């Protein structure tokens, strides 16, 4: 008998094989304003333990120049606004940050650009933010040095994949490498590579990682991949109705929410892994590279850039999940 996820995969293949059949719903989604972030940030790492949202590193503008953000900010919907988190040290991982919370260890694992040089180029380490004592550890052992690599959590391990890899000679290229890190043992393991090299975006549901679109030096993509953690293999399971990059991903079974996709970066996309359907909720929010997370009954969207990438946003919005679960 097929498992529920296997059935979902078959449905994905049937529905998405010739392109995603989507339904665009009217722009009547209720969007509520939340407290502003201390500063405008985009390309940040974001993670949640279910009660608090963390914004780690990222990029802002100083005048017209891009500048890395060396801070961690936290936001509890139950306690008030955003505030600076007081770790024992400032995070070294700053620009092009991606983060994930590991509940088994009460830690956040972050990847990204770090202000530490090795030879003639900067490193791209893994950084551990320990929420038990607000201590930061810096892992130089990361074998996958890649700007914009994604990190997800499954079964007590962190999985790092994709991005722009940097070699010992200082050269760089988009990578399809995937590695896992076990915080309990400190061990790294190379896993099956992605179908092609790119930066991409994903979320874990059950025993599968789903990734959506992405980019390399020449193209932006629309394909949907699934990685099977137990079988250690990748496969293409469908396509979005358009190429997508620089958005954010949050999941609550059976849905995966893609925040700010579409031609105008103003669509919340919802994928139902049970039947492979894709619904679009058009909004007035035109944001690029925001963060997003689900806490309680709301999807929170924060930061990003406005004005075609000219202004870093400090806005926080929240959308009731009931609005995003509506049908025709």
Secondary structure, DSSP 8 states (H G I E B T S, - for coil): ---HHHHHHHHHHHHHTTS--EEEE-S---EEE----SS--BS-EEEE-SS-EEEES-EEEETTEEEE---EEEE-TTT-SEEE---SS--SB-SS-EEEEETTTTEEEEES-BS-EETTEE---EEEEETTTTEEEEETT-S--EET-EEEEETTEEEEE-SEEE-TTS-EEE---EEEEETTTTEEEE----SS--EEEEEEETTEEEEEEEE-SS-EEEEEEEEETTTTEEEEEEE-SS---S-EEEEETTEEEEEEETTTT-EEEEEETTTTEEEEEE-S---BS-EEEEETTEEEEE--EEGGGTEE---EEEEEHHHHT---
